[in-house]
Amino acid sequence: MTTKTERAKVKTLMARAERDAVAGAYDRMYDSAQAVLNLDPDHAGALELLAKALWQRANLEELLPVIDKLVSLNPYEPGYYSLRGSALQSLGRLGEAARAFYRAAEISSGAEQQHALDALQELQEWQRALVADLLDEDPVFHAGYAQDAERACLSRGFALVNLGATAYRLEGQLN
């Protein structure tokens, strides 16, 4: 984006998109954010509004590359990793979701860190329940689990993190 006219157009489109966000008009917000990104593909504000619109539309496959772009622009924003974790969890990609929530907890502090740890804890409990169901219902999984539990879980997309050690290590960074 180089011209004064383009900058003014971006400003107008962003103001419209932000009004649409407040009003819950996610389709219009999506259109405005896309128009801004056509002029400035690295506009973080437009990318964030686009991500919000995609989340509200439950268009999670399209959301993931938008989050990746946001992370490439600012890899130290824990909210991006939390959103990525939630999207991946909704898509059933639990191992990737666990890693995203873990990263969010690693780079955040205070209430934001606690939120990421709570999301990770909830995901861990859900994965444990799914693994227990698989052990009861799937003899092939049960046999593989008996030989190598970690490999059997990873082969099904699970990733369990030792939360006690995680929380302890992360809290240690804050002191």
N, CA, C and O of each residue as an XYZ file, in Angstrom:
700
protein
N       0.852     -1.165      0.000
C       0.000      0.000      0.000
C       0.901      1.232      0.000
O       1.758      1.391      0.869
N       0.693      2.096     -0.987
C       1.605      3.222     -1.101
C       0.913      4.575     -1.198
O       1.479      5.574     -0.754
N      -0.255      4.640     -1.745
C      -0.845      5.950     -1.992
C      -1.703      6.417     -0.820
O      -2.179      5.632      0.000
N      -1.872      7.720     -0.788
C      -2.713      8.334      0.239
C      -4.161      7.865      0.078
O      -4.859      7.646      1.067
N      -4.600      7.715     -1.149
C      -5.958      7.253     -1.433
C      -6.178      5.837     -0.900
O      -7.223      5.542     -0.319
N      -5.192      4.968     -1.100
C      -5.305      3.592     -0.592
C      -5.346      3.568      0.932
O      -6.107      2.801      1.522
N      -4.533      4.403      1.569
C      -4.538      4.462      3.038
C      -5.889      4.953      3.552
O      -6.396      4.436      4.547
N      -6.468      5.932      2.890
C      -7.783      6.441      3.291
C      -8.852      5.368      3.101
O      -9.751      5.228      3.931
N      -8.753      4.612      2.009
C      -9.720      3.544      1.756
C      -9.606      2.454      2.825
O     -10.616      1.936      3.301
N      -8.373      2.110      3.196
C      -8.166      1.113      4.252
C      -8.779      1.601      5.558
O      -9.454      0.842      6.253
N      -8.550      2.849      5.886
C      -9.094      3.410      7.124
C     -10.625      3.338      7.126
O     -11.228      2.969      8.133
N     -11.243      3.686      6.011
C     -12.700      3.645      5.897
C     -13.217      2.212      6.007
O     -14.182      1.944      6.722
N     -12.567      1.298      5.294
C     -12.987     -0.104      5.337
C     -12.822     -0.699      6.731
O     -13.672     -1.466      7.182
N     -11.738     -0.354      7.413
C     -11.524     -0.871      8.767
C     -12.576     -0.325      9.731
O     -13.071     -1.058     10.587
N     -12.917      0.947      9.598
C     -13.954      1.523     10.458
C     -15.282      0.800     10.230
O     -16.008      0.513     11.182
N     -15.593      0.509      8.982
C     -16.827     -0.217      8.660
C     -16.776     -1.631      9.244
O     -17.750     -2.095      9.837
N     -15.647     -2.311      9.077
C     -15.518     -3.675      9.586
C     -15.654     -3.703     11.107
O     -16.287     -4.606     11.653
N     -15.072     -2.734     11.787
C     -15.169     -2.679     13.243
C     -16.601     -2.406     13.703
O     -17.051     -2.974     14.699
N     -17.322     -1.537     12.981
C     -18.736     -1.308     13.297
C     -19.536     -2.596     13.086
O     -20.396     -2.946     13.895
N     -19.239     -3.289     11.994
C     -19.934     -4.548     11.709
C     -19.638     -5.592     12.780
O     -20.512     -6.388     13.124
N     -18.423     -5.599     13.306
C     -18.068     -6.536     14.376
C     -18.916     -6.276     15.608
O     -19.445     -7.207     16.215
N     -19.045     -5.003     15.976
C     -19.843     -4.633     17.150
C     -21.307     -5.019     16.936
O     -21.984     -5.449     17.869
N     -21.787     -4.863     15.704
C     -23.180     -5.169     15.387
C     -23.424     -6.661     15.165
O     -24.571     -7.090     15.041
N     -22.354     -7.451     15.114
C     -22.513     -8.879     14.854
C     -22.815     -9.190     13.393
O     -23.338    -10.258     13.079
N     -22.487     -8.258     12.500
C     -22.715     -8.436     11.060
C     -21.459     -9.050     10.443
O     -20.691     -8.374      9.759
N     -21.270    -10.332     10.697
C     -20.008    -10.989     10.356
C     -19.787    -11.150      8.855
O     -18.639    -11.169      8.409
N     -20.845    -11.266      8.072
C     -20.660    -11.371      6.627
C     -20.116    -10.059      6.055
O     -19.208    -10.064      5.225
N     -20.681     -8.941      6.509
C     -20.168     -7.635      6.048
C     -18.756     -7.395      6.578
O     -17.909     -6.850      5.871
N     -18.507     -7.800      7.817
C     -17.171     -7.647      8.388
C     -16.169     -8.445      7.564
O     -15.076     -7.961      7.271
N     -16.537     -9.655      7.195
C     -15.686    -10.506      6.367
C     -15.357     -9.786      5.052
O     -14.195     -9.721      4.649
N     -16.378     -9.251      4.393
C     -16.169     -8.570      3.107
C     -15.250     -7.358      3.255
O     -14.362     -7.148      2.430
N     -15.458     -6.571      4.291
C     -14.620     -5.384      4.504
C     -13.176     -5.774      4.812
O     -12.237     -5.167      4.297
N     -13.009     -6.788      5.651
C     -11.652     -7.239      5.975
C     -10.942     -7.757      4.727
O      -9.760     -7.478      4.525
N     -11.647     -8.502      3.899
C     -11.054     -9.000      2.653
C     -10.667     -7.834      1.747
O      -9.614     -7.872      1.111
N     -11.501     -6.801      1.679
C     -11.189     -5.637      0.846
C      -9.918     -4.946      1.341
O      -9.094     -4.515      0.534
N      -9.756     -4.837      2.658
C      -8.533     -4.248      3.213
C      -7.332     -5.113      2.840
O      -6.291     -4.596      2.436
N      -7.477     -6.415      2.974
C      -6.360     -7.321      2.687
C      -5.992     -7.331      1.204
O      -4.851     -7.632      0.853
N      -6.933     -7.011      0.346
C      -6.608     -6.863     -1.077
C      -5.671     -5.680     -1.302
O      -4.853     -5.687     -2.222
N      -5.801     -4.665     -0.449
C      -4.941     -3.485     -0.543
C      -3.647     -3.659      0.258
O      -2.585     -3.189     -0.151
N      -3.750     -4.334      1.394
C      -2.607     -4.509      2.302
C      -2.673     -5.911      2.905
O      -3.299     -6.099      3.948
N      -2.038     -6.901      2.268
C      -2.154     -8.298      2.711
C      -1.615     -8.576      4.115
O      -1.920     -9.622      4.689
N      -0.828     -7.668      4.676
C      -0.248     -7.874      6.007
C      -0.910     -7.009      7.078
O      -0.333     -6.809      8.147
N      -2.097     -6.498      6.813
C      -2.785     -5.633      7.775
C      -3.302     -6.497      8.929
O      -4.289     -7.218      8.784
N      -2.620     -6.412     10.075
C      -2.939     -7.274     11.218
C      -4.370     -7.065     11.704
O      -5.054     -8.036     12.030
N      -4.826     -5.842     11.758
C      -6.192     -5.579     12.206
C      -7.228     -6.237     11.312
O      -8.200     -6.813     11.800
N      -7.022     -6.154     10.007
C      -7.951     -6.784      9.066
C      -7.884     -8.303      9.186
O      -8.906     -8.984      9.103
N      -6.686     -8.828      9.381
C      -6.544    -10.277      9.563
C      -7.267    -10.740     10.831
O      -7.901    -11.795     10.835
N      -7.173     -9.955     11.899
C      -7.861    -10.320     13.136
C      -9.380    -10.279     12.954
O     -10.085    -11.162     13.442
N      -9.886     -9.260     12.256
C     -11.323     -9.191     12.000
C     -11.777    -10.325     11.081
O     -12.856    -10.889     11.268
N     -10.960    -10.652     10.099
C     -11.265    -11.774      9.222
C     -11.322    -13.071     10.031
O     -12.222    -13.888      9.839
N     -10.359    -13.255     10.936
C     -10.350    -14.441     11.783
C     -11.623    -14.514     12.632
O     -12.212    -15.585     12.783
N     -12.038    -13.388     13.175
C     -13.259    -13.359     13.986
C     -14.468    -13.739     13.142
O     -15.314    -14.517     13.582
N     -14.552    -13.198     11.944
C     -15.673    -13.517     11.053
C     -15.675    -15.001     10.692
O     -16.727    -15.641     10.687
N     -14.510    -15.540     10.393
C     -14.418    -16.958     10.030
C     -14.795    -17.852     11.206
O     -15.454    -18.875     11.020
N     -14.381    -17.471     12.418
C     -14.746    -18.230     13.606
C     -16.262    -18.220     13.786
O     -16.875    -19.256     14.044
N     -16.856    -17.038     13.647
C     -18.304    -16.917     13.811
C     -19.066    -17.704     12.744
O     -20.161    -18.203     13.004
N     -18.503    -17.812     11.567
C     -19.108    -18.588     10.481
C     -18.797    -20.077     10.602
O     -19.313    -20.883      9.827
N     -17.958    -20.447     11.569
C     -17.489    -21.828     11.755
C     -16.765    -22.331     10.513
O     -16.842    -23.514     10.182
N     -16.066    -21.438      9.830
C     -15.276    -21.809      8.658
C     -13.834    -22.018      9.121
O     -12.953    -21.195      8.876
N     -13.629    -23.137      9.791
C     -12.372    -23.374     10.496
C     -11.217    -23.698      9.565
O     -10.078    -23.325      9.845
N     -11.486    -24.381      8.470
C     -10.409    -24.692      7.518
C      -9.838    -23.422      6.905
O      -8.629    -23.319      6.699
N     -10.698    -22.460      6.614
C     -10.226    -21.183      6.074
C      -9.587    -20.327      7.170
O      -8.725    -19.495      6.886
N     -10.002    -20.530      8.399
C      -9.464    -19.767      9.528
C      -7.996    -20.090      9.801
O      -7.218    -19.190     10.114
N      -7.610    -21.352      9.687
C      -6.252    -21.755     10.057
C      -5.155    -21.003      9.293
O      -4.194    -20.564      9.925
N      -5.247    -20.832      7.961
C      -4.193    -20.060      7.289
C      -4.172    -18.580      7.704
O      -3.121    -17.940      7.677
N      -5.324    -18.048      8.083
C      -5.364    -16.664      8.562
C      -4.609    -16.570      9.886
O      -3.840    -15.633     10.101
N      -4.829    -17.537     10.768
C      -4.092    -17.557     12.039
C      -2.597    -17.724     11.777
O      -1.774    -17.068     12.414
N      -2.252    -18.601     10.839
C      -0.826    -18.782     10.499
C      -0.199    -17.465     10.055
O       0.935    -17.156     10.421
N      -0.941    -16.692      9.269
C      -0.434    -15.394      8.807
C      -0.255    -14.455     10.009
O       0.759    -13.767     10.118
N      -1.235    -14.434     10.898
C      -1.121    -13.594     12.096
C       0.086    -14.001     12.939
O       0.820    -13.144     13.430
N       0.291    -15.298     13.105
C       1.437    -15.785     13.881
C       2.742    -15.379     13.204
O       3.709    -15.033     13.883
N       2.779    -15.419     11.873
C       4.008    -15.027     11.175
C       4.296    -13.537     11.372
O       5.454    -13.120     11.377
N       3.241    -12.743     11.534
C       3.419    -11.303     11.764
C       3.780    -11.004     13.218
O       4.532    -10.069     13.493
N       3.242    -11.802     14.151
C       3.503    -11.591     15.575
C       3.484    -12.936     16.301
O       2.451    -13.340     16.835
N       4.618    -13.624     16.320
C       4.656    -14.958     16.929
C       4.568    -14.965     18.453
O       4.568    -16.035     19.062
N       4.495    -13.798     19.076
C       4.443    -13.735     20.538
C       3.079    -13.298     21.051
O       2.962    -12.849     22.191
N       2.044    -13.426     20.221
C       0.682    -13.109     20.649
C      -0.011    -14.413     21.050
O      -0.388    -15.201     20.184
N      -0.182    -14.647     22.358
C      -0.755    -15.920     22.796
C      -2.188    -16.142     22.324
O      -2.608    -17.286     22.149
N      -2.936    -15.074     22.118
C      -4.313    -15.217     21.659
C      -4.421    -15.934     20.325
O      -5.384    -16.660     20.078
N      -3.430    -15.730     19.466
C      -3.445    -16.416     18.174
C      -3.322    -17.928     18.369
O      -3.992    -18.704     17.688
N      -2.469    -18.337     19.293
C      -2.289    -19.765     19.551
C      -3.520    -20.360     20.230
O      -3.893    -21.499     19.947
N      -4.150    -19.605     21.118
C      -5.379    -20.088     21.756
C      -6.487    -20.267     20.720
O      -7.209    -21.264     20.744
N      -6.619    -19.307     19.818
C      -7.627    -19.425     18.762
C      -7.313    -20.617     17.867
O      -8.210    -21.369     17.485
N      -6.049    -20.784     17.537
C      -5.629    -21.931     16.720
C      -5.977    -23.244     17.441
O      -6.488    -24.178     16.824
N      -5.699    -23.306     18.744
C      -6.023    -24.498     19.514
C      -7.522    -24.797     19.502
O      -7.930    -25.947     19.345
N      -8.325    -23.772     19.667
C      -9.782    -23.967     19.657
C     -10.273    -24.443     18.295
O     -11.124    -25.329     18.216
N      -9.742    -23.860     17.226
C     -10.139    -24.269     15.877
C      -9.719    -25.711     15.615
O     -10.503    -26.508     15.099
N      -8.497    -26.039     15.969
C      -8.005    -27.405     15.749
C      -8.789    -28.419     16.584
O      -9.083    -29.517     16.112
N      -9.123    -28.057     17.809
C      -9.921    -28.947     18.650
C     -11.285    -29.180     18.011
O     -11.780    -30.307     17.999
N     -11.888    -28.134     17.485
C     -13.188    -28.264     16.831
C     -13.114    -29.143     15.589
O     -14.089    -29.801     15.225
N     -11.961    -29.151     14.946
C     -11.764    -29.982     13.761
C     -11.358    -31.418     14.111
O     -11.212    -32.261     13.226
N     -11.177    -31.688     15.408
C     -10.788    -33.027     15.834
C      -9.299    -33.299     15.724
O      -8.868    -34.448     15.824
N      -8.515    -32.263     15.520
C      -7.058    -32.400     15.414
C      -6.469    -32.117     16.798
O      -5.854    -31.079     17.042
N      -6.681    -33.075     17.680
C      -6.448    -32.850     19.105
C      -4.982    -32.672     19.465
O      -4.655    -31.843     20.315
N      -4.101    -33.425     18.844
C      -2.679    -33.284     19.141
C      -2.173    -31.900     18.774
O      -1.449    -31.270     19.544
N      -2.555    -31.433     17.602
C      -2.152    -30.089     17.185
C      -2.767    -29.030     18.099
O      -2.129    -28.027     18.418
N      -4.015    -29.264     18.516
C      -4.679    -28.326     19.424
C      -3.925    -28.246     20.748
O      -3.717    -27.158     21.285
N      -3.519    -29.401     21.272
C      -2.777    -29.419     22.539
C      -1.481    -28.625     22.414
O      -1.122    -27.867     23.315
N      -0.781    -28.802     21.296
C       0.475    -28.057     21.102
C       0.213    -26.551     21.003
O       1.008    -25.752     21.498
N      -0.889    -26.161     20.373
C      -1.212    -24.738     20.260
C      -1.534    -24.141     21.632
O      -1.047    -23.061     21.967
N      -2.353    -24.838     22.427
C      -2.667    -24.339     23.771
C      -1.411    -24.286     24.642
O      -1.237    -23.357     25.431
N      -0.546    -25.275     24.498
C       0.699    -25.281     25.257
C       1.538    -24.052     24.909
O       2.079    -23.389     25.794
N       1.639    -23.755     23.607
C       2.424    -22.584     23.175
C       1.805    -21.304     23.728
O       2.529    -20.411     24.166
N       0.490    -21.204     23.714
C      -0.180    -20.025     24.274
C       0.170    -19.859     25.741
O       0.432    -18.746     26.198
N       0.175    -20.960     26.484
C       0.519    -20.893     27.912
C       1.976    -20.513     28.110
O       2.315    -19.780     29.038
N       2.833    -21.015     27.232
C       4.270    -20.741     27.333
C       4.601    -19.253     27.201
O       5.493    -18.751     27.887
N       3.891    -18.554     26.330
C       4.264    -17.164     26.019
C       3.340    -16.141     26.668
O       3.430    -14.950     26.371
N       2.461    -16.592     27.542
C       1.561    -15.647     28.193
C       1.813    -15.640     29.692
O       2.668    -16.364     30.202
N       1.052    -14.809     30.379
C       1.166    -14.743     31.833
C      -0.194    -14.389     32.416
O      -1.114    -14.004     31.694
N      -0.303    -14.521     33.702
C      -1.514    -14.120     34.409
C      -2.757    -14.852     33.943
O      -2.738    -16.063     33.720
N      -3.840    -14.097     33.801
C      -5.137    -14.673     33.436
C      -5.100    -15.324     32.056
O      -5.748    -16.347     31.833
N      -4.351    -14.741     31.140
C      -4.263    -15.306     29.795
C      -3.566    -16.667     29.827
O      -3.967    -17.593     29.123
N      -2.531    -16.778     30.639
C      -1.847    -18.062     30.782
C      -2.768    -19.083     31.433
O      -2.810    -20.241     31.016
N      -3.502    -18.660     32.448
C      -4.421    -19.579     33.122
C      -5.500    -20.062     32.159
O      -5.882    -21.232     32.192
N      -5.989    -19.176     31.310
C      -6.999    -19.562     30.311
C      -6.441    -20.643     29.383
O      -7.121    -21.629     29.098
N      -5.209    -20.460     28.913
C      -4.590    -21.454     28.023
C      -4.381    -22.774     28.746
O      -4.618    -23.838     28.175
N      -3.938    -22.716     30.002
C      -3.744    -23.950     30.780
C      -5.077    -24.653     31.037
O      -5.146    -25.882     31.002
N      -6.134    -23.881     31.295
C      -7.462    -24.472     31.500
C      -7.949    -25.152     30.219
O      -8.506    -26.249     30.266
N      -7.736    -24.494     29.072
C      -8.139    -25.093     27.791
C      -7.356    -26.371     27.536
O      -7.908    -27.362     27.058
N      -6.075    -26.343     27.856
C      -5.241    -27.533     27.674
C      -5.688    -28.648     28.619
O      -5.759    -29.808     28.212
N      -5.984    -28.317     29.853
C      -6.465    -29.301     30.833
C      -7.763    -29.936     30.352
O      -7.915    -31.156     30.414
N      -8.689    -29.130     29.879
C      -9.967    -29.639     29.381
C      -9.752    -30.564     28.179
O     -10.376    -31.620     28.079
N      -8.877    -30.159     27.284
C      -8.564    -30.981     26.118
C      -7.923    -32.300     26.549
O      -8.233    -33.353     25.992
N      -7.040    -32.244     27.527
C      -6.382    -33.450     28.022
C      -7.421    -34.428     28.592
O      -7.366    -35.630     28.330
N      -8.348    -33.905     29.360
C      -9.378    -34.760     29.950
C     -10.238    -35.393     28.860
O     -10.604    -36.565     28.960
N     -10.555    -34.645     27.845
C     -11.352    -35.161     26.734
C     -10.573    -36.256     25.995
O     -11.129    -37.299     25.652
N      -9.287    -36.007     25.757
C      -8.471    -37.016     25.078
C      -8.376    -38.297     25.916
O      -8.464    -39.400     25.378
N      -8.199    -38.148     27.216
C      -8.118    -39.331     28.078
C      -9.406    -40.158     27.985
O      -9.362    -41.387     27.938
N     -10.548    -39.471     27.958
C     -11.832    -40.171     27.841
C     -11.935    -40.881     26.485
O     -12.424    -42.008     26.405
N     -11.478    -40.222     25.435
C     -11.519    -40.847     24.110
C     -10.589    -42.059     24.034
O     -10.944    -43.078     23.443
N      -9.414    -41.950     24.625
C      -8.483    -43.077     24.653
C      -9.098    -44.233     25.446
O      -8.996    -45.386     25.028
N      -9.729    -43.943     26.575
C     -10.365    -44.995     27.375
C     -11.462    -45.694     26.567
O     -11.589    -46.918     26.615
N     -12.252    -44.912     25.824
C     -13.289    -45.508     24.965
C     -12.666    -46.389     23.895
O     -13.156    -47.486     23.626
N     -11.590    -45.914     23.285
C     -10.919    -46.716     22.255
C     -10.381    -48.024     22.833
O     -10.471    -49.075     22.200
N      -9.826    -47.950     24.031
C      -9.301    -49.163     24.671
C     -10.411    -50.186     24.907
O     -10.187    -51.390     24.786
N     -11.602    -49.705     25.241
C     -12.739    -50.595     25.476
C     -13.338    -51.141     24.179
O     -13.826    -52.271     24.147
N     -13.301    -50.346     23.121
C     -14.074    -50.674     21.922
C     -13.255    -51.134     20.727
O     -13.807    -51.757     19.820
N     -11.958    -50.850     20.694
C     -11.156    -51.144     19.503
C     -10.013    -52.096     19.873
O      -9.016    -51.673     20.459
N     -10.159    -53.376     19.532
C      -9.119    -54.339     19.912
C      -7.766    -54.070     19.254
O      -6.726    -54.368     19.841
N      -7.766    -53.513     18.050
C      -6.498    -53.200     17.380
C      -5.781    -52.083     18.137
O      -4.579    -52.168     18.388
N      -6.529    -51.031     18.499
C      -5.933    -49.946     19.287
C      -5.451    -50.485     20.630
O      -4.363    -50.138     21.091
N      -6.267    -51.336     21.257
C      -5.913    -51.899     22.564
C      -4.595    -52.665     22.484
O      -3.742    -52.533     23.362
N      -4.432    -53.455     21.443
C      -3.196    -54.232     21.279
C      -1.998    -53.310     21.055
O      -0.935    -53.513     21.640
N      -2.174    -52.306     20.213
C      -1.085    -51.350     19.969
C      -0.738    -50.566     21.211
O       0.433    -50.289     21.470
N      -1.753    -50.205     21.985
C      -1.554    -49.459     23.224
C      -0.780    -50.304     24.232
O       0.073    -49.787     24.954
N      -1.074    -51.592     24.282
C      -0.380    -52.487     25.215
C       1.105    -52.577     24.882
O       1.937    -52.733     25.776
N       1.436    -52.478     23.599
C       2.846    -52.558     23.186
C       3.568    -51.226     23.356
O       4.689    -51.178     23.861
N       2.913    -50.141     22.926
C       3.544    -48.814     22.981
C       2.435    -47.772     23.057
O       1.918    -47.330     22.031
N       2.075    -47.384     24.271
C       0.936    -46.485     24.495
C       1.114    -45.145     23.781
O       0.186    -44.637     23.152
N       2.311    -44.587     23.886
C       2.533    -43.274     23.274
C       2.368    -43.352     21.757
O       1.707    -42.504     21.157
N       2.958    -44.354     21.149
C       2.868    -44.491     19.694
C       1.430    -44.737     19.248
O       0.994    -44.192     18.234
N       0.691    -45.553     19.996
C      -0.705    -45.825     19.663
C      -1.539    -44.538     19.725
O      -2.374    -44.283     18.856
N      -1.298    -43.741     20.758
C      -2.035    -42.479     20.892
C      -1.670    -41.501     19.780
O      -2.548    -40.882     19.177
N      -0.387    -41.365     19.514
C       0.049    -40.452     18.451
C      -0.493    -40.872     17.094
O      -0.817    -40.020     16.266
N      -0.595    -42.176     16.856
C      -1.100    -42.650     15.567
C      -2.562    -42.275     15.354
O      -3.036    -42.244     14.218
N      -3.275    -41.992     16.434
C      -4.679    -41.579     16.352
C      -4.846    -40.069     16.511
O      -5.967    -39.568     16.585
N      -3.720    -39.346     16.564
C      -3.790    -37.883     16.620
C      -3.864    -37.291     18.013
O      -4.102    -36.093     18.164
N      -3.667    -38.105     19.027
C      -3.689    -37.592     20.395
C      -2.309    -37.083     20.789
O      -1.294    -37.569     20.291
N      -2.277    -36.109     21.679
C      -1.021    -35.626     22.250
C      -1.314    -35.208     23.681
O      -1.930    -34.168     23.917
N      -0.881    -36.002     24.616
C      -1.089    -35.693     26.027
C       0.152    -35.006     26.565
O       1.276    -35.436     26.304
N      -0.056    -33.952     27.308
C       1.026    -33.168     27.881
C       0.941    -33.310     29.389
O      -0.153    -33.287     29.953
N       2.077    -33.457     30.047
C       2.107    -33.532     31.501
C       1.836    -32.135     32.048
O       2.738    -31.302     32.138
N       0.587    -31.895     32.410
C       0.195    -30.554     32.847
C       0.826    -30.146     34.163
O       1.131    -28.970     34.360
N       1.027    -31.085     35.061
C       1.655    -30.732     36.338
C       3.018    -30.114     36.101
O       3.327    -29.059     36.655
N       3.822    -30.746     35.297
C       5.152    -30.223     34.982
C       5.043    -28.936     34.187
O       5.822    -28.004     34.394
N       4.082    -28.881     33.280
C       3.901    -27.681     32.455
C       3.561    -26.487     33.335
O       4.207    -25.443     33.253
N       2.547    -26.645     34.174
C       2.132    -25.536     35.019
C       3.240    -25.111     35.954
O       3.457    -23.919     36.172
N       3.953    -26.098     36.513
C       5.060    -25.782     37.423
C       6.146    -25.006     36.694
O       6.634    -23.991     37.191
N       6.522    -25.489     35.511
C       7.595    -24.846     34.755
C       7.173    -23.439     34.342
O       7.967    -22.503     34.440
N       5.936    -23.279     33.885
C       5.478    -21.973     33.454
C       5.381    -21.002     34.634
O       5.763    -19.837     34.516
N       4.877    -21.478     35.758
C       4.805    -20.613     36.934
C       6.198    -20.196     37.378
O       6.390    -19.074     37.845
N       7.170    -21.087     37.237
C       8.545    -20.777     37.591
C       9.118    -19.640     36.756
O       9.972    -18.886     37.223
N       8.645    -19.522     35.516
C       9.110    -18.431     34.659
C       8.593    -17.085     35.125
O       9.193    -16.050     34.837
N       7.478    -17.094     35.844
C       6.873    -15.835     36.267
C       7.542    -15.265     37.521
O       7.490    -14.059     37.766
N       8.157    -16.124     38.295
C       8.757    -15.658     39.562
C      10.100    -15.014     39.362
O      10.724    -14.575     40.327
